[in-house]
Amino acid sequence: MKIREELLKNIRQVDPYVPGEQPQEQVVKLNTNENPYPPSPEVKKALDSLDTDAFRLYPDPASSVLVKALAEQYHVGEDQVFAGVGSDDVLSLCFLTFFNSDKPVLFPDITYSFYKVWAQLYRIPCECPELDEDFRIVKEDYYRENGGIIFPNPNAPTAIYEELDFIEDILEHNRNSVVIVDEAYVDFAGRSAIELIERYDNLIVTQTFSKSRSMAGMRIGYAIACPELIRCLNDVKYSFNSYTMSRAALVCGAAAVRDTEYFEESIRKIVKTREWTKEELKKLGFVLTDSKANFIFAMHPEYDAGKLFEELKGERIYVRHWNDERIERYLRITVGTDDEMKILIDSLKRKIHP
């Protein structure tokens, strides 16, 4: 049955975000930037210790055990931390809470594509300044009047990281706008903008457990900002859904945060594999950005990226490709285990140098 036009006109419709494929069969999965290693062993212990009888009760709406662990980790007050169901949930609530001006929100033309979805969903005007020819954000493009600013650092899918002086320059030129720095990949890159929180009341930094902490399946994200911005964010959350995070997520998230040694070792392994893979791709003639994430953004000047994408998929090696004019020649390749990356490189060697 086809729905009537009279009914459709009052239904909100958006162009949805398209996630990476999640194949169910055994593959070399390098398409969704998941961590190839398991979470901290402390997470398993936390799961085993859960009192399942308590599942009949709602979880703590304040997410206190996780908020406390994050506050201790980053040396901020508990009133400066907000926890949510993955950074997508946190960012979506940030759009809803802070981007309410008639002026356009600014974010790069090549970036996390969910930003456009949320802007459309919440009917927020937006403009997308172009990255330069090297896929870098042009900070001067963000000096103009706006209703807020958001960008990832490192950016996605370009994997380019900007130093803190770059972030601070944008903050200085936008003291009357909320600036959100989406740090989903910062643990693989460099210093976090959390260092700037005490100096800038207009800064919100978001992070996730999905990448460096190997907990994409648990859905945990968080924001750190000045207490007043966190209060506003909580007010919207409590008006929307008070009990967003499960008891399991709260306990396991706190356990993961406390295991600093495992966390740092996991990052070291991924960065080492990333740098090896970058060099191997260069030997094959690939051109790539200087990735500071857990993925690589690469193109080969003599080969069609779409064709390579399909050929790799035919060998059960999944990477990411977009049919977007500015990046259609590029592949985004998640950093997997050493063995997985060797399988990828061997496959590319057969294709690039038969």
Disulfide bonds with the S-S distance in Angstrom:
none
